[in-house]
Amino acid sequence: MKIEKLLRENIKKMLPYSSARDEFKDDVTNMVFLDANENPFESGVNRYPDPQQKALKIELSKLKNVPANQILLGNGSDEVLDLIYRAFCEPKVDNVITLPPTYGMYKVLANLNNVEEREVFLTSCFQPKVKEILEAADKNTKILFLCSPNNPTGNSFSQEAVEVLLTTFKGLVVIDEAYIDFSSKKSWLERLDEFPNLIITQTLSKAYGLAGIRLGICYASPEIIAILNKIKPPYNVNELSQQRALKRLLVIKKVQEEIEALIEMRGKIIEKLKTLHFVEEVYPSDANFVLIKVDDAVKRYHQLLKKGIVIRNRTTQPLCENTLRITIGTKKENKAMCSVLNEL
């Protein structure tokens, strides 16, 4: 597959903005910087941040075993997804395929970029319908979005189905792995170099506990990363976010301990939910949340809300009638929720 054939014509011809920090790449030791019209008085953030976030990418490269030139960082995964739309989808011409129930921003970004969204619902077991997906595609289908582990269902897609799509689909396949750290399944990062059309997005918002800094990660071929770098805002990840992310990556053992604790608590919550008379089904989860089917989602949602427990009512989503999504909290929070559930 030639990625250039999927690229928008105006992006091919576009020259990227060149910032002051992009132009000067030598050793910064003892240099006097008078090139970027910055305020010279030291505040810790008076200088522009590294536009390529090199220190952060070095740590991610070591952690994920992916070369730094195959990593792009964004202001949350949503910016990364938006960049992919803008680089490859011609407004009013191209289309993308999504698999509801799934992450809602794929649809929002399709509408924002004036790109047709074609929906192929998952099976009743929340797995991709491979044949129907391939039949829905045409010569203007540029992107297929696979959220695995899936939000809001929590399950992972079968490896066989994903592999068929990667080898058969004629456009880009974006695998959203926001919740991969909570799964026993392997990340598709291990096979990134096998598929030139594969893009993987991850985030520091979930397992790494950094939702407040908004830092999303994109892994792809050097060619795709170069294209996205070409169109991204020059300073899209601010200095404070870079510093905080780097600090967190340097204590990866603590992060792993928190992940293991959440997985253990997830198992206990699942067992508890199975004992409740109004819970009709507890769906398998590879994420830091659990989706359950109840007798009356609206009623149960408001009962919990009145007791100070805020969960997510997903009953409006396709295939999710009367479902509630419950995030795994701290031991104290989980205990409070279980106490309210017992009262119900």
ZICORCOR-V544520 format. One record per pair of residues at least 4 apart in sequence whose C-alpha atoms are under 8 Angstrom apart, sorted by the first residue. I is the first residue (numbers start at 0). J is the second residue. Records with the same first field share a line. If there is no record, write none. Layout:
# ZICORCOR-V544520
I = J, J
This chain:
# ZICORCOR-V544520
0 = 169, 195, 196
1 = 5
2 = 6, 195, 196, 222, 223
3 = 11
5 = 87, 141, 170
6 = 10, 11, 86, 87, 88
7 = 11, 86, 87, 88, 89
8 = 12
9 = 13
10 = 86, 230
14 = 229
15 = 229, 230
16 = 229, 233
17 = 21, 22, 233
18 = 22, 233
19 = 23, 34, 35
20 = 24, 35, 47, 49, 50
21 = 50
33 = 37
37 = 45, 46, 47
38 = 45, 46
39 = 45, 46
40 = 45
41 = 45
44 = 48, 238, 239
47 = 234, 238
48 = 52, 234, 236, 237, 238
49 = 53, 234, 238
50 = 233, 234, 235, 236
52 = 56, 72, 236, 241
53 = 57
54 = 58, 245
55 = 59, 241, 244, 245
56 = 60, 67, 70
57 = 61, 67
58 = 62, 245, 248, 249
59 = 63, 64, 65, 67, 248
60 = 64, 65, 66, 67, 70
61 = 65
63 = 188
65 = 69, 70, 188, 218
66 = 70
68 = 221, 224
69 = 218, 219, 220, 221, 224
70 = 216, 217, 218, 219, 224
71 = 216, 217, 218, 224, 227, 228
72 = 79, 214, 215, 216, 217, 236
73 = 77, 78, 79, 213, 214, 215, 216, 217, 235, 236
74 = 78, 79, 213, 214, 215, 235, 236
75 = 79, 202, 213, 214, 215, 216
76 = 80, 200, 201, 202, 213, 214, 215, 216, 217
77 = 81, 104, 215
78 = 82, 215
79 = 83, 200, 215, 216, 217
80 = 84, 105, 108
81 = 85, 108
82 = 86, 227, 230, 231
83 = 87, 88, 227
84 = 88, 108, 109, 112
85 = 89, 112
86 = 226, 227, 230
87 = 141
88 = 92, 93, 94, 114, 141
89 = 93, 114
90 = 112, 113, 114
91 = 113, 114, 115
92 = 114, 115, 139
93 = 114, 115, 139, 140, 141
94 = 114, 115, 116, 117, 139, 140, 141, 142
95 = 109, 114, 115, 116, 117, 140, 141, 142, 143, 144
96 = 116, 117, 118, 119, 132, 135, 136, 140, 142, 143, 144
97 = 101, 105, 106, 116, 117, 118, 119, 143, 144, 145
98 = 118, 119, 120, 121, 127, 144, 145
99 = 118, 119, 120, 121, 316, 317
100 = 120, 121, 150, 151, 152, 316, 317, 318, 319
101 = 146, 149, 150, 151, 152
102 = 146, 149, 150, 151
103 = 107
104 = 108
105 = 109, 144
106 = 110, 116
107 = 111
108 = 112
109 = 113, 114, 115, 116
110 = 114, 115, 116
117 = 135
119 = 128, 131, 132, 135
120 = 127, 128, 317
121 = 125, 126, 127, 128
122 = 126, 127, 128
123 = 318
125 = 152, 154, 156
126 = 156, 157
127 = 132, 156, 160
128 = 132
129 = 133, 160, 163, 164
130 = 134
131 = 135
132 = 136
133 = 164, 167, 168
136 = 140
140 = 169, 170
141 = 169, 170, 171
142 = 170, 171, 172, 173
143 = 170, 171, 172, 173
144 = 172, 173, 174, 175
145 = 149, 172, 173, 174, 175
146 = 150, 174, 175, 176
147 = 154, 155, 156, 174, 175, 176, 177, 178, 179
148 = 153, 154, 155, 156, 175, 176, 177, 178, 179, 182, 284, 285, 286
149 = 153, 154, 155, 156
151 = 290, 313, 324
152 = 282, 284, 289, 290
153 = 282, 283, 284, 285, 286, 288, 289, 290
154 = 282, 283, 284, 285, 286
155 = 184, 284, 285
156 = 160, 161
157 = 161
158 = 162
159 = 163
160 = 164
161 = 165
162 = 166
163 = 167
164 = 168, 172
165 = 172, 194, 196, 197
166 = 194
168 = 172
170 = 196
171 = 196, 197, 198
172 = 196, 197, 198
173 = 197, 198, 199, 200
174 = 197, 198, 199, 200
175 = 199, 200, 201
176 = 186, 199, 200, 201, 202
177 = 200, 201, 202, 205
178 = 182, 201, 205, 206, 285, 286, 287
179 = 184, 185, 186, 201, 285, 286
180 = 206, 258, 286
181 = 206, 258, 262, 285, 286, 287
182 = 285, 286
183 = 285
185 = 189
187 = 191, 199
188 = 199, 218
190 = 194
191 = 195, 197, 198, 218, 219, 220
192 = 220
195 = 219, 220
197 = 219, 220
198 = 217, 218, 219, 220
199 = 217, 218, 219
200 = 215, 216, 217, 218
201 = 215, 216, 217
202 = 214, 215, 216
203 = 207, 208, 209, 210, 213, 214, 215, 216, 244
204 = 208, 209, 210, 211, 212, 213, 214, 215
205 = 209, 210, 287
206 = 254, 257, 258
207 = 247, 254
209 = 213, 214, 244
210 = 214
212 = 240, 243
213 = 240
214 = 236, 240, 244
218 = 224
219 = 223, 224
220 = 224
221 = 225
222 = 226
223 = 227
224 = 228
225 = 229
226 = 230
227 = 231
231 = 235
236 = 240, 241
237 = 241
238 = 242
239 = 243
240 = 244
241 = 245
242 = 246
243 = 247
244 = 248
245 = 249
246 = 250
247 = 251, 254
250 = 254
251 = 255
252 = 256
253 = 257
254 = 258
255 = 259
256 = 260
257 = 261
258 = 262
259 = 263
260 = 264
261 = 265, 287, 327, 328
262 = 266, 287
263 = 267
264 = 268, 327, 330
265 = 269, 287, 288, 289, 327
266 = 270
267 = 271
268 = 272, 327, 333
269 = 273, 281, 289
270 = 274
271 = 275, 337
272 = 278, 281
273 = 278, 280, 281
274 = 278
275 = 340, 341
277 = 293, 294
278 = 291, 292, 293, 294
279 = 291, 292, 293, 294
280 = 291, 292, 293
281 = 289, 290, 291, 292
282 = 289, 290, 291
283 = 289, 290
284 = 288, 289, 290
287 = 326, 327
288 = 324, 325, 326, 327
289 = 324, 325, 326, 327
290 = 322, 323, 324, 325
291 = 322, 323, 324, 325
292 = 296, 319, 320, 321, 322, 323
293 = 299, 321, 322, 323
294 = 321
295 = 299, 321
296 = 300, 312, 314, 320, 321, 322, 323
297 = 301, 312, 314, 321
298 = 302
299 = 303
300 = 304, 309, 310, 311, 312, 323
301 = 305
302 = 306, 343
303 = 307, 308, 309, 310, 339, 340
304 = 308, 309, 310
306 = 339
308 = 336
310 = 323, 324, 325, 326
311 = 323, 324, 325
312 = 321, 322, 323, 324
313 = 319, 320, 321, 322, 323, 324
314 = 319, 320, 321, 322, 323
315 = 319, 320
316 = 320
327 = 333
328 = 332, 333
329 = 333
330 = 334
331 = 335
332 = 336
333 = 337
334 = 338
335 = 339
336 = 340
337 = 341
338 = 342
339 = 343
